[in-house]
Amino acid sequence: MPTILRVQGYRVYFYSHEPNEPPHVHIDRERSSAKFWLQPVSMARNRGFSARELRQLETLIQNNRSTLLEAWNEYFSYGNG
C-alpha cells in the first residue's frame, strides 16, 4: 500500500493490487476511510467521515491531484500492480 501523502492526520494511499480500476486514492484517519476517484475528482465511498470533512478531503485531493495521478501512473506503469 504505497502512501502518497500524510497531512493533518490523514493518510492518502492506494492499494498495489488495484491496477484495473481507474486512478483513485484511499484516505484514512483513525477509524474513518474514504475512496476518491481522481479523474474527475469525486467520492466513491465513505465510511465514517462527516459531510464537512468530506468536502475538506475533496479539496485536499483536488489540490494534490497532479501529484496523486503522477504517483498512480508511475507505480502501475512499472508493472508493480
N, C-alpha and C positions, 0 to 999 in steps of 0.2 A: 504494500500500500504506500506508494510514493506520496509523501507530504509535500505540498507545493507552497503553502503559506501557513504561518501561525501568527494570528493577530487578535488582540483583545480577548484572549482566552479561547478563540476559535481555531480549530484545525481544519484546513482545506486540503483535500486529498482525492485521489481516485484509486480504484482497485486495479491491480495489474492484470486481472483476468476478465476485463470488460472491453476488449478492443472492438467488438462487433456492435456496440452501441454508439450512438452519436456522442461527440465530445460532451462531457459533463463532469461535475465535481460533487463530492460529498462534503458536508460541513458538520462537524460535531462540536459540542460543548457540553460538558457534564453528561446528562442523560438525554439530551436532545440531539436530533440528527435531521438533516435535510439533504435533498439532492437537487441540483440545479443543472439544467441544460445550458450550454454555452453559446449555441447558435440557433436562434437568438436566446438571450438570457431569459430563462423562465424557470419557475419552480416545478419540479417533477414530483416531489414527495416531501412531506413534513411529518416529523414525529417529535412533538414537544415544544417547538418554538412558537412564541406568540406572533400575532399578525404584525405587531410593531417591529419585533426582532426580525421577522422575515423580510420586511421592507428594507431594514438595515443590511441584511445579508445580501439581498438582491443588489443593493448599491455597491457593496463590497465586491461582489462578483463582477458587476459591470465595470467598476473602476480598475479591476485587475484582469479583465477578460483576455487581453492580448498575452499576458504572462501565463495565464492558465491554459489558453489554447496552445501556446508555444510548448509548454511542458507536456501536454497531452500528445501533440503531434510528434514531438521529439521522442518521447518514450515509446509510442506504438510504432513509429517508423523504423525503429531498430530491432523489431521482432521480439520485443520483450513480452508482449501480451499473449 
